Amino acid sequence: MTLGLITAVFLAALAGLASRKLSNASAFISSLGILILGGLVLLHGGSVIVAHGIFYLSTLGGWFLIVLGVVATMSSWYRWGYPDHSRTTSFWLPIFLLSMTTVIVAGNAWVFLTAWETMTISSFFLVTTHHEKPGVLQSGYIYLVMSQLSAMFILAGFMAMGSQLHSFDFAIWAAHASMMPDSYKNLVFVLLGLGFGIKSGIVPFHIWLPRAHPVAPAPTSALMSGAMIKLGILGIIQFLLIDLGQTDRFWPLVVLAVGAVSALLGVLYALMEHDLKRLLAYHSIENIGIILLGVGVMGVGIDWQQPALTFLGLAASLFHTLNHAIFKSQLFLAAGAVEKHTGTLDADHLGGLIRTMPGIAVGFLAGSMAITALPPFNGFVSEWLTFRGLLTVASHSVFLMGIYGLGLAMALGLTGALAGVCFIKAFGTIFLGEPRKAVGHTAIPASMTLPVLSLGLLSLVLGIFPQPLLNLLGQVGLQSAAGHTDLGNLLASAKTVTVAAMLLAGTAIFAAFSRVWQIKTVPRWSCGRVPDASMQFTSASFTKAIRTTFALIYQPHRKLERLGQHAPDFADRLLYQGGTVPVWERHVYKPLYRWIWRVSRLSTRMQAGPIRLYLAYLLGTVGLMIAIIH
Amino acid sequence: MLWLVQFSGIAILFAGSPLLWGVTQSVKAHLQGRRGPSVWQMYRVIAKNWEKETTAPEFSSLLFRLSPSVSMAALSVVLIMIPLSGQAPQGWPSDLLSVFFLLALERFWVGLSGLDSAGTFGGLGASRTSTIGTGIEPALLATFGVLWKVSGAGAIEPVSASLKAVPTGVFALSLAAISFALIMLAELGRMPVDNPDTHLELTMIHEATILETNGRLLALSQFAMTLKLTVMIALGWVIFGPHSGSAWANLGLMLVELIGTSAALGWIESRFTKIRYFQLPTYLSIAAGIGMLAFALSSGGFNL
């Protein structure tokens, strides 16, 4: 019934294309509907089959409905103030929301894949909303190609699963897939893992994320990064871990490795970006990697038949999924506000925005602290759980496996530290200091600031009181981990409430003692010269040491040209060019692209175009068939 | 009983942390053939700055003003979390991973306040501090892994007794302690990594972040610096050091260890030169490698 209600609202949204207000209101209400549906499913516990197997509501799905609902509600709230009047968004956004909801509640492979493809197409049109701008269509096509690749792998994986289980109902898969022979499990794991992984943006297939997210309007970026890429995680957890059950013990280790590589490379690439939205897109890759580390811990738990470890990994990955949805949509919405406020997203042109848009600045700071996993924000809790899972795996294994687990934990630690550098850089260059260039300051309506601040408050609350949500997760855990787990004190040793209280109280006491409100402002120290904005660090100079340390990954290059009549000695002008090499694009995708073109050009010899040739092919085929049948 | 020991330990260490700084400086001065300032000098410096008027650079925001308080709060929470007698009272918040994240919190705010001062030096310090942090955090996790292996749930507790039961445990223990000591020097900004006495812009790291700070904010920053010294040394000794049965004796031993280590820091500082900033990744990877070796040895053998 609730589903029907949501569908009705969506139809209203489509009908209300003409009126922007109507479309906004219906998107908001339907997002709330998704949130309520998710809550109902989780409170109900256990799975429900609706409408003869078309829909299948599991507690895991309920959790992802909540993830989607939170992001969608805030994005549609934000849209009230976001000056994007294009009808493209009004038309495709409800379809996008509906298709994501359907992917989560789909009851069989057909419904799932139809919704999955609808999701791809509608988000393609949302990404290319501003198709008149240069490069947007190209980014959109790259996204579309990668999504098709993902859908093909998923389709193949579902076919393999269906051919073995003689059914395409997810309820039947959930019950019987664990009995499949190992060879089939391996096949399904590869196909579905690749399919869902591409859609989530794991590292070799990540190139669409930093292209598609920046060109989309902010609410769309928030929805894609906060909710859509998480559906790949839903697929991996549901089909590969819960349904397949125990697989070859090699696979969880692969998931862990993919997670660690994605997390590290994602944050490393983010560090070199000075376009705020591209930076955030790379951080989505990083966070998908962190979620996959949790998923891998869960896989190891299933492999070892340890319900406690399984649940720990599940809780870590699912909680980080929700947390990432919250703080990443918060950061993307804040980035959209920065763009509307100043007209640019280039960190090297901005500065000092904390004075002109304090609300957004506070929201961005909260988001930065959450994504860097600092207490008392929610990212801290989920990374704490992930670390705990990884260190538990490491300390319960013998030699090589133990080193592997410890190496993963260290990779996660490095990722966290690098994310810290990246967000000091992003927040510091954009919101702090003196403006680097004169940019306009369009006023930001409260309806854009408030969603960002509410999301910040939500991440603070979840960081201090995570236990109720973890108890809700227990519902998911009880169903999948099969066995009673020690849910109550998963977080007991973290004592988030005590730590947060001590931190906040301590800061308040010391701030009161240092009389922060009485501080006088004086000119800054500039060694006796006239201070100006160019003496501040830029995003490139801030990360210089990282660029040289990880030179193997970045392959940095620079060129200094001396121009003028007597250039070698007395140059009139210096031309400096520096940058890093986009390794994957240059060494993987360019050759692949060229190869595909060569193959398709070869095929023109067969497909020259004249209709007689095609008739000859037809005749030949029929003749061959008759020959074979005889 | 344990509560009393813990509370008095926290009070003594909090109040006494500027003294440790003084001990280091005094030993350093003696080794360099100077008389040097008294061991109480840091108290006088902090008191002097506390009385001065506080100013902030133009373009700075509330973050610059709050940053020393956040550092103090984070480091105080770390101090509270360490079971100073080797044994935490029942229900005491003593969690290893939280310590890890609290140190990151402190570094994050120091970095932000550096950029908030809108000058060159702040950005310089922020960039260097946070870059060194990227080497410290993974290396710290390697030694924490050894502790995790023993305690199993991430509480801060002594590992020496349990490790000695394992055949290769003594090696594991000493390697983990060496790794932790190397990381501690980097985290504290002491000699092979950073010279705390320098004011030369080419080399300073921590000083650069607080160059624009003065008055009460500077006093808090300096106190936070000494508190970090105390906290890191105490953490190292609690985890890897020897312990006896009695809680009070352990606390007394801790005080001796703190003063001894500060004196040793003074010695290290006079004996070693600062390594190049761009070679720090090598230094920190060596620390991480030693930590991983310690972790491998702590499982007691090489059974694959």
Interface residues (C-beta under 8 A of the other chain):
Chain A: G352 I354 R355 L365 M369 T372 A373 L374 P375 F380 E383 W384 F387 R388 L391 T392 A394 S395 V398 F399 L400 G402 I403 L406 G407 A409 M410 A411 G413 L414 G416 A417 L418 G420 V421 F423 I424 F427 G428 T429 L432 G433 E434 S493 A494 K495 T498 V499 M502 L503 L504 A505 G506 T507 A508 I509 F510 A511 F513 S514 R515 V516 Q518 I519 K520 T521 V522 P523 R524 W525 S526 P531 M535 Q536 F537 S541 F542 T543 K544 A545 I546 T548 T549
Chain B: E53 T54 T55 A56 P57 E58 F59 S60 S61 L62 L63 R65 L66 P68 S69 V70 M72 A73 A74 S76 V77 I80 P93 S94 D95 L97 S98 F100 F101 L102 A104 L105 R107 F108 G111 L112 G114 L115 D116 S117 A118 G119 T120 F121 G123 L124 A126 S127 R128 S130 T131 G133 T134 G135 I136 E137 P138 A139 L140 L141 A142 F144 G145 W148 K149 G152 A153 G154 A155 L211 E212 G215 R216 L217 A219 L220 Y277 F278 P281 A288 M292 F295 A296 S299 G301 F302 N303 L304
